[in-house]
Amino acid sequence: MRKLAILLGGAIVLAACSHNPPPAPPPPPAPDLNNLLMAPGFLVHAGSANQFEIQSSQLALQASSNPGVRNFANTLINDHTMMGQQVAAAAASAGITPPPPVLLPSEQAMLDQLTAAGTGPSFDMAFQQAQIVGHQQAIGLMQNYAANGDVPALRTVAGQAIPVMQNHLAMAQALVTAPPPPPPPPITQPGERG
């Protein structure tokens, strides 16, 4: 009888345990968006850089009448739209849903400065400088991820983007954004009328 009571008591304890589900595992930690070698951080920063190039170029088409600036802006819009699509496709092939592209505070500040530059030559010079800085930073991001990133498909796309962005940087550096200064007045000798 005593054995029966022990077995019955054990069965009751086991039955009680089966009705209480185990505690849920803790949620995974949020991805570190500042780690640029991990896909989540890379995608956020690359998306922001790409959006800056597109949005600043759209602004250039409104604010500049300089044909060189306008042609460069159109090139940037086309190339960076394509790069954004390539990054999204590479992420999808790796089973990663890329975040929607939004400007991070640093890129938003550069875009705000361009907007404040107004139109004409002052805008053109600000646009040129922003493109030089933006492309230097983006090239560094792509080079680091292509060499050390965690997702092979994204590493490949980052590596393919580098020569395109290096070409953009060279175009930005060669861009003529201000008219040449007027020639100096002729030198006159004392007593001559100039």
Residue, then its C-alpha position, 0 to 999 in steps of 0.5 A: m500500500r505504501k508503494l502504491a501511495i508513493l507511485l500515486g504521489g509521483a504520478i500526481v507530481l508528474a502530472a502537475c509538471s506536465h501542465n506547467p509549460p517551461p518558461a519561454p526562452p529569452p528573446p534574442p538580443a537586438p542586432d548591433l546596428n553599429n557593427l558594420l561587419m555584421a549584416p544588420g549594421f552593414l545594411v542600415h549604414a549602406g542603405s543610408a549612404n545609398q539614400f543620401e546619394i539618391q536624395s542629394s542628387q534629386l535635390a541637385l536636379q532642382a537646385s543646380s543649372n550647371p550641366g556637369v552637376r546635373n549629369f553627375a546627379n543623374t549618374l548617381i541616381n541611376d547607379h545608386t538605385m541599381m546598387g540598392q536593388q543589388v544589395a536587397a537581392a543579395a540580402a534576400s538570397a541569404g534569407i535576410t530582409p533588409p530594413p527600409p532605407v532611411l537616412l541616419p543622422s549623419e547623412q540627414a545632416m549633410l542633406d540638410q546642409l545641401t538644402a540650406a546651400g540654396t541654388g546656383p554656384s553655392f549649391d554646386m560647391a556644397f554638392q561637390q564637397a558632400q559627394i566627395v565626403g559621402h563617397q569616401q565614407a561609403i567606399g570605406l564601408m564597402q571595402n571593410y565589409a567586402a573583406n570581413g563581412d559575415v554574409p558572403a552574398l553581401r560581401t560580393v555585392a559590396g566588392q562589386a560596388i567599390p569600383v563604381m563608387q571610386n569612379h563616382l568619387a573621381m567624377a566628384q573630384a573633377l567636377v567644375t562647380a564654379p566659373p573660372p575667376p575673371p582674368p586680372p586687370p592689365i598691368t599699367q605703367p605709371g602715367e599710362r591710362g588703362 
